[in-house]
Amino acid sequence: MKGLFVFFTALLLTVPIIPLYNIGGNLSPVNNVAGSIIYDDADIIEILPAKDKNKTITLFVSDNTYIADAVNGKPMSLFERRDDKIVAYYYMNDLGEYEAIALIVDIPNDYAPPIYVRASRVSHNGDEISIITDKGIIVTIHIDTPIEPFLTYDFVSIDDVTDNTDLLLWNQAITMSIPARTTANKVVILSS
C-alpha cells in the first residue's frame, strides 16, 4: 500500500497540469522537479533531476521562497543540504531566470513528500472543506485533519484555508478521475 501511495504522489508531481504563478501582475507557469541538491547557497540552489541526469537546474532563492522539511513541514535553511533529496516548485521570472517558490527538502528514502499547491477555490461543506487547487485537483480536508501554520505557533483550522492560500499537502492516493481527487492527511498553511 505504501508503494502505491509513493507511486501516486510521484505521478502527481509529474502531472502536466501547469498552474500559473502571479508575479507582479504577470502569469508564469509553475514547474516542479524532483532530484538531488548538488549545490546550495543562500541565494542559489542547483538540482540534479532524478529523471534526467544529463542536466542540472539552477534556481534562485529569495526571502519569499518556502523552504520546508519533507516530513514535518517546518521551515528549514539551505545550509549544508548538498546531496539531500528535494522537490522544487519554480517559475521563470521576468529576467528569464528560474525562481524557487517552494523547496521541500530532506526527503527520506521511500517517502512521499508533501505537494505544494495554491487553493484556487475553497468550499465549506459542514465538517470538511473542498479545495480546487491551481493544479486542477480537488482536495478534501476534514475538520480533524492535522493543520499547522508554517512560521508561527498560532492555532489554525480548516477555516484558515481560503482562496489563494499556499499549502503543503500530505495526501492519500489521487484518483485518476477527471478532475483528479484526493484527501489530505496533513496540511501546512504556508500563507493566506
C-alpha positions as CSV (number, residue, x, y, z in Angstrom):
1,M,0.0,0.0,0.0
2,K,2.9,2.4,0.9
3,G,4.4,1.7,-2.5
4,L,1.1,2.6,-4.2
5,F,1.0,5.9,-2.2
6,V,4.5,6.8,-3.3
7,F,3.7,5.9,-6.9
8,F,0.6,8.2,-6.9
9,T,2.4,11.0,-5.2
10,A,5.2,10.8,-7.8
11,L,2.6,10.7,-10.5
12,L,1.1,13.9,-9.1
13,L,4.5,15.6,-9.3
14,T,4.7,14.8,-13.0
15,V,1.1,15.6,-14.0
16,P,1.2,18.0,-16.9
17,I,-1.3,20.4,-15.5
18,I,0.6,23.7,-15.3
19,P,-0.7,26.2,-12.8
20,L,0.2,29.8,-13.3
21,Y,2.0,31.9,-10.7
22,N,1.2,35.6,-10.5
23,I,4.4,37.7,-10.4
24,G,3.8,41.4,-10.4
25,G,0.6,41.1,-12.5
26,N,2.3,38.6,-14.9
27,L,1.4,35.0,-15.0
28,S,4.1,32.4,-15.3
29,P,3.7,28.6,-15.4
30,V,4.8,26.7,-12.3
31,N,7.1,23.8,-12.8
32,N,8.4,21.2,-10.4
33,V,11.4,18.9,-10.3
34,A,12.4,16.1,-8.0
35,G,16.1,15.3,-7.6
36,S,19.1,15.8,-5.5
37,I,20.8,19.1,-4.4
38,I,24.3,19.3,-5.9
39,Y,25.0,22.9,-4.9
40,D,23.4,25.1,-2.2
41,D,23.9,28.7,-1.3
42,A,21.7,31.3,0.4
43,D,20.6,32.7,-2.9
44,I,21.1,29.8,-5.4
45,I,20.4,26.1,-5.5
46,E,21.4,23.6,-8.2
47,I,19.4,20.4,-8.6
48,L,20.3,17.2,-10.5
49,P,16.9,15.9,-11.7
50,A,16.1,12.3,-10.8
51,K,14.7,11.7,-14.3
52,D,17.4,13.4,-16.4
53,K,20.9,13.1,-15.0
54,N,22.4,14.9,-18.1
55,K,21.3,18.4,-17.0
56,T,21.0,20.5,-13.9
57,I,18.5,23.1,-12.9
58,T,19.7,26.3,-11.2
59,L,17.1,28.1,-9.1
60,F,17.3,31.5,-7.4
61,V,16.1,31.5,-3.8
62,S,14.5,34.6,-2.3
63,D,13.1,35.6,1.0
64,N,9.7,34.7,-0.3
65,T,10.7,31.1,-1.1
66,Y,9.2,28.5,1.2
67,I,11.9,26.0,2.4
68,A,10.2,23.2,4.3
69,D,11.2,19.8,5.8
70,A,9.5,17.0,3.9
71,V,8.4,15.1,7.0
72,N,7.1,17.8,9.3
73,G,6.6,20.8,7.0
74,K,8.6,23.1,9.3
75,P,10.9,25.8,7.9
76,M,14.5,24.8,7.2
77,S,17.6,26.5,5.8
78,L,19.5,25.5,2.8
79,F,22.7,25.4,4.8
80,E,24.6,22.1,4.1
81,R,21.8,20.5,2.1
82,R,24.2,19.0,-0.6
83,D,23.0,15.5,-1.7
84,D,19.6,16.0,0.0
85,K,16.6,14.7,-2.0
86,I,14.4,17.6,-3.0
87,V,11.2,18.6,-4.8
88,A,11.4,22.1,-6.0
89,Y,8.5,24.3,-7.4
90,Y,9.6,27.2,-9.5
91,Y,8.7,29.6,-12.3
92,M,10.5,31.8,-14.8
93,N,10.8,35.4,-13.7
94,D,10.8,38.5,-16.0
95,L,14.6,38.1,-16.4
96,G,14.3,34.6,-17.8
97,E,15.7,33.1,-14.6
98,Y,14.2,30.2,-12.7
99,E,13.0,31.4,-9.2
100,A,12.0,29.0,-6.5
101,I,8.6,29.2,-4.9
102,A,8.8,26.2,-2.6
103,L,11.6,23.8,-1.8
104,I,10.7,20.6,0.0
105,V,14.0,19.2,1.4
106,D,15.5,16.3,3.4
107,I,13.2,13.7,1.8
108,P,13.9,10.2,3.3
109,N,14.2,7.2,1.1
110,D,10.8,5.6,0.1
111,Y,8.9,8.6,1.5
112,A,6.2,10.5,-0.4
113,P,6.8,14.2,0.2
114,P,4.0,16.7,0.5
115,I,2.9,18.7,-2.5
116,Y,2.9,22.4,-2.9
117,V,-0.4,23.8,-4.1
118,R,-2.3,27.1,-4.1
119,A,-6.0,26.9,-3.2
120,S,-7.9,28.4,-6.2
121,R,-11.4,27.9,-4.7
122,V,-12.5,26.7,-1.3
123,S,-15.9,25.4,-0.5
124,H,-17.1,24.6,3.1
125,N,-19.3,21.5,3.5
126,G,-20.1,21.0,7.2
127,D,-17.1,19.3,8.8
128,E,-14.9,19.4,5.8
129,I,-13.7,21.7,3.0
130,S,-13.1,21.0,-0.6
131,I,-10.3,22.8,-2.4
132,I,-9.8,23.1,-6.1
133,T,-6.1,23.6,-6.4
134,D,-4.1,25.5,-9.0
135,K,-3.2,22.1,-10.4
136,G,-6.9,21.3,-11.0
137,I,-7.1,18.6,-8.3
138,I,-10.0,18.5,-5.8
139,V,-8.7,18.0,-2.3
140,T,-10.9,17.3,0.7
141,I,-9.8,18.3,4.2
142,H,-11.7,17.0,7.1
143,I,-12.2,19.0,10.3
144,D,-10.0,16.5,12.3
145,T,-7.1,16.6,9.7
146,P,-3.9,18.0,11.3
147,I,-3.4,21.6,10.1
148,E,-0.4,23.6,11.2
149,P,1.0,27.1,10.3
150,F,4.4,27.3,8.6
151,L,6.1,30.1,10.5
152,T,4.1,30.8,13.7
153,Y,2.8,28.9,16.7
154,D,-0.7,30.2,16.2
155,F,-3.6,27.8,16.2
156,V,-5.0,27.2,12.7
157,S,-8.0,25.3,11.4
158,I,-9.7,24.5,8.1
159,D,-11.4,27.9,8.4
160,D,-7.9,29.5,7.8
161,V,-7.7,27.8,4.3
162,T,-9.1,30.4,1.9
163,D,-8.8,31.2,-1.8
164,N,-5.2,31.9,-2.8
165,T,-3.7,30.2,0.3
166,D,-0.4,28.4,-0.3
167,L,-0.4,25.0,1.2
168,L,1.7,21.9,1.7
169,L,-0.5,18.8,1.5
170,W,0.3,15.2,2.5
171,N,-2.3,13.2,0.8
172,Q,-3.8,9.8,0.1
173,A,-3.7,8.3,-3.4
174,I,-5.1,10.5,-6.1
175,T,-7.9,9.2,-8.2
176,M,-7.4,9.1,-11.9
177,S,-10.9,10.7,-12.4
178,I,-11.4,14.0,-14.2
179,P,-10.9,16.1,-12.2
180,A,-8.5,14.1,-10.0
181,R,-9.4,13.9,-6.3
182,T,-7.6,13.2,-3.1
183,T,-8.0,13.6,0.7
184,A,-5.4,15.4,2.8
185,N,-3.8,13.5,5.7
186,K,-1.9,16.6,6.9
187,V,-1.8,20.3,5.9
188,V,0.7,23.1,6.5
189,I,-0.6,26.6,5.7
190,L,2.3,28.5,4.1
191,S,0.4,31.8,3.6
192,S,-3.0,33.2,3.2
